[in-house]
Structures are given as structure tokens and as C-alpha cells.
């Protein structure tokens, strides 16, 4: 899928994830839209460093979804059932709990997280069964982009996370290989100064090349 074909919400989500990566934090981003699709809150992963504008930074709970939800003022947004939380990666247990308690009843996530993704928590307990949360994801054509970014970041910053990458490889073998290649050559680091539209094109071309090589 070409960059121009993405919705404005997904474009913004990946731009935020790229900002997070460029500032030294994990490339995961989230945003909240109202019933008209307008973005009313944004958040980036800030676990590993302080990022401007985020409610929580330098803390293990400073996840993108948490920061996006913290940026909602309930005095202004009194009813949030029709709102949607977008995330570039399937929410973890912490973020699924935060979403459930936020009053938002719609979730869209770009890519599956084979290691920490926790959409399956919905309906797992009596409390988590009280509300109906409409879930859409992963989204073809953009899911692998998210995986490439996260695999490259994990290898660059925490090589010991091989167990996480191996879980990702089961669902996204081509994206994992591209992420590894980018990390070994410092590709994303070289592109940090460029808009994400350029990086998106690079990732898509690399995925196509990798797919052809795996199927020869």
C-alpha cells in the first residue's frame, strides 16, 4: 500500500512512532479519535527516555496507549464510548486494561504482538466481559512496517530480546529479517532526519525484496 493510500489516522500514528524512534525510544505510538474521526489525543512510548508532551516518561508504564489515554480530559470528552484508540502495535496487558477502563469502546491496531499482545484478555474475567469492545486488527500492508521498526529498535538497543523477536518471527518472518538487516547496517539511524513517508517507502521496498528472496 502506498503512503498516500493510508488514512490520516494511520499516517499520524506512524509519524509519531517514527518520532519516538528518532528520540531514542521504542517506535510505538497511539492516538484517540472522536466519533467523527478527529484526533483528540496522542501518545508515544516513553519508557526509555523523556519525551516532550507525554504524561509519563522514563517509567515502565510509559506506554504509547497509556500516554494517549492520559491526554484525554474527561471534563471535555464526557462520553467516550464512540471514540477509537489506534495503536501501531497490539496493546499489552497494561494498555488493554487502560483502554477498557477509559470508556472507549473501539480499538484498531496495526500489527499483532506475538509476545505481549493481549487483545485476548477481553472476556477473560467477569469484569472484562461487561463491556463490548470492537476490535479491528491487524491491518494488512501496514502491519509489517510496525514489526520492522520494532525489531530493528530491539536489536539496536537490547540484543538480549531474542526471545521476543523469535515470537514475532512466527507471524512475520519477512518483516523480522528486514528489521535485522536494518539493525545490522544502521539503516534507520541513517534515515532519522527524514520524514517517515521516506522511511515507509524504504521499508515497503525492502519487504518486497525480502519476500522475493524467500520464495525463490
C-alpha positions as CSV (number, residue, x, y, z in Angstrom):
1,X,0.0,0.0,0.0
2,X,1.3,3.4,-1.0
3,X,1.7,6.1,1.7
4,X,-1.0,8.3,0.1
5,X,-3.5,5.4,0.4
6,X,-3.2,5.3,4.2
7,X,-5.8,7.1,6.3
8,X,-4.8,10.3,8.1
9,X,-5.0,8.4,11.4
10,X,-2.5,5.7,10.4
11,X,-0.2,8.3,8.8
12,X,-0.2,10.2,12.0
13,X,0.3,7.1,14.1
14,X,3.4,6.0,12.2
15,X,4.8,9.6,12.2
16,X,4.5,9.6,16.0
17,X,6.1,6.1,16.2
18,X,9.0,7.4,14.0
19,X,9.4,10.5,16.2
20,X,9.6,8.1,19.2
21,X,12.3,6.0,17.5
22,X,14.3,9.1,16.4
23,X,14.3,10.3,20.0
24,X,15.7,7.0,21.3
25,X,12.5,5.3,22.5
26,X,10.6,2.3,21.2
27,X,8.7,3.0,18.0
28,X,5.2,2.5,19.2
29,X,2.5,5.3,19.0
30,X,-1.2,5.6,19.8
31,X,-3.9,8.1,19.2
32,X,-7.5,8.6,20.0
33,X,-10.2,9.8,17.6
34,X,-13.7,11.0,18.3
35,X,-16.8,9.8,16.6
36,X,-16.0,12.0,13.6
37,X,-12.5,10.5,13.2
38,X,-10.8,13.7,14.5
39,X,-7.7,13.1,16.5
40,X,-8.2,14.4,20.1
41,X,-5.2,12.8,21.9
42,X,-1.8,11.3,21.0
43,X,0.8,9.3,22.8
44,X,4.3,7.9,22.2
45,X,6.2,5.1,24.0
46,X,8.4,6.9,26.5
47,X,9.6,4.0,28.7
48,X,13.3,4.5,27.9
49,X,13.7,8.3,27.8
50,X,11.9,11.5,28.5
51,X,9.8,12.6,25.5
52,X,8.2,16.1,25.3
53,X,4.4,16.2,25.8
54,X,4.0,12.8,27.3
55,X,2.1,12.3,30.6
56,X,4.5,9.6,31.7
57,X,8.2,9.2,30.8
58,X,11.2,7.2,32.0
59,X,8.9,4.6,33.6
60,X,7.9,1.0,32.7
61,X,4.2,2.1,32.4
62,X,5.0,4.9,30.0
63,X,3.5,3.1,27.1
64,X,2.1,4.9,24.0
65,X,-1.5,3.9,24.7
66,X,-1.3,4.9,28.3
67,X,0.1,8.3,27.3
68,X,-2.6,8.8,24.7
69,X,-5.4,8.0,27.1
70,X,-3.8,10.3,29.8
71,X,-4.1,13.1,27.3
72,X,-7.9,12.9,27.3
73,X,-9.7,15.4,29.5
74,X,-13.0,13.7,30.7
75,X,-14.4,17.1,31.5
76,X,-14.4,17.9,27.8
77,X,-14.9,14.4,26.5
78,X,-17.7,13.3,28.8
79,X,-18.8,10.3,26.7
80,X,-16.1,8.3,25.0
81,X,-17.9,5.1,24.0
82,X,-17.9,6.1,20.3
83,X,-14.2,7.0,20.4
84,X,-11.4,4.8,18.9
85,X,-7.9,4.0,20.2
86,X,-5.4,3.5,17.4
87,X,-2.1,1.8,18.1
88,X,0.7,0.8,15.8
89,X,1.1,-2.4,17.8
90,X,-1.3,-4.7,19.5
91,X,-1.7,-3.4,23.1
92,X,-0.1,-5.3,26.0
93,X,-2.0,-6.3,29.2
94,X,-1.3,-2.9,30.8
95,X,-2.7,-1.0,27.8
96,X,-5.7,-3.3,27.3
97,X,-6.7,-2.7,30.9
98,X,-6.2,1.1,30.5
99,X,-8.3,1.1,27.3
100,X,-11.1,-1.0,29.0
101,X,-11.3,1.4,31.9
102,X,-11.1,4.5,29.7
103,X,-14.7,4.2,28.5
104,X,-13.5,3.9,24.8
105,X,-15.2,1.0,23.1
106,X,-13.3,0.8,19.8
107,X,-9.7,-0.4,19.1
108,X,-7.7,-0.5,15.9
109,X,-4.1,-1.9,16.0
110,X,-1.8,-2.1,13.0
111,X,0.2,-5.3,13.9
112,X,0.0,-8.3,16.1
113,X,2.3,-8.6,19.0
114,X,3.0,-12.3,19.2
115,X,4.8,-11.8,22.5
116,X,2.9,-9.3,24.6
117,X,-0.3,-8.6,22.6
118,X,-3.3,-9.0,24.9
119,X,-6.5,-8.5,23.0
120,X,-7.4,-12.0,24.2
121,X,-7.9,-10.5,27.7
122,X,-11.3,-9.2,26.6
123,X,-13.9,-11.5,28.0
124,X,-11.3,-13.3,30.2
125,X,-12.9,-12.3,33.5
126,X,-16.4,-11.2,34.6
127,X,-15.2,-7.6,34.7
128,X,-13.5,-7.7,31.3
129,X,-16.8,-9.2,29.9
130,X,-19.1,-6.3,31.0
131,X,-18.3,-4.0,28.0
132,X,-18.2,-4.9,24.3
133,X,-15.0,-3.6,22.8
134,X,-15.0,-3.6,19.0
135,X,-11.5,-4.7,17.8
136,X,-10.1,-4.4,14.3
137,X,-6.6,-5.5,13.5
138,X,-4.1,-6.3,12.3
139,X,-4.2,-4.3,9.1
140,X,-2.6,-5.8,6.0
141,X,0.0,-3.8,4.2
142,X,1.0,-1.7,7.3
143,X,1.4,-4.4,9.9
144,X,4.8,-5.4,8.7
145,X,6.0,-1.8,8.8
146,X,5.4,-1.7,12.5
147,X,7.2,-5.0,13.0
148,X,10.3,-3.9,11.0
149,X,10.6,-0.7,13.2
150,X,10.3,-2.6,16.5
151,X,12.6,-5.5,15.6
152,X,15.3,-3.0,14.4
153,X,14.9,-1.0,17.6
154,X,15.1,-4.1,19.9
155,X,18.2,-5.4,18.2
156,X,19.9,-1.9,18.3
157,X,19.0,-1.3,22.0
158,X,18.6,-4.6,23.7
159,X,20.1,-7.6,21.8
160,X,19.1,-9.9,24.6
161,X,15.5,-9.6,23.5
162,X,15.9,-12.5,21.0
163,X,13.0,-14.4,22.6
164,X,10.7,-11.5,21.7
165,X,11.9,-11.4,18.1
166,X,11.6,-15.2,17.7
167,X,7.9,-14.9,18.7
168,X,7.4,-12.2,16.2
169,X,9.1,-14.3,13.5
170,X,6.4,-16.9,13.7
171,X,3.9,-14.4,12.3
172,X,6.1,-12.0,10.4
173,X,9.2,-13.8,9.1
174,X,9.9,-11.4,6.3
175,X,9.5,-8.3,8.4
176,X,11.8,-9.7,11.1
177,X,14.5,-10.4,8.6
178,X,14.2,-6.8,7.2
179,X,14.4,-5.5,10.7
180,X,17.5,-7.5,11.4
181,X,19.1,-6.3,8.2
182,X,18.3,-2.6,9.0
183,X,19.7,-3.0,12.5
184,X,23.0,-4.6,11.3
185,X,23.5,-1.8,8.8
186,X,22.3,1.1,10.9
187,X,19.8,1.9,8.2
188,X,17.1,3.6,10.3
189,X,19.7,5.6,12.2
190,X,20.8,7.0,8.9
191,X,17.3,8.0,8.0
192,X,16.4,9.6,11.3
193,X,16.4,13.1,9.9
194,X,13.9,12.3,7.1
195,X,10.1,12.3,7.2
196,X,8.5,8.9,7.8
197,X,7.0,8.9,4.3
198,X,10.5,8.3,3.0
199,X,11.2,5.6,5.6
200,X,7.8,3.9,4.8
201,X,8.8,3.7,1.1
202,X,12.2,2.2,2.0
203,X,10.6,-0.4,4.3
204,X,8.0,-1.4,1.7
205,X,10.7,-1.8,-1.0
206,X,12.8,-3.9,1.4
207,X,9.8,-6.1,2.3
208,X,9.1,-6.8,-1.4
209,X,12.8,-7.7,-2.0
210,X,12.8,-10.0,1.1
211,X,9.6,-11.7,0.0
212,X,11.1,-12.5,-3.4
213,X,14.3,-13.8,-1.9
214,X,12.4,-16.1,0.5
215,X,10.3,-17.6,-2.3
216,X,13.0,-18.3,-4.8
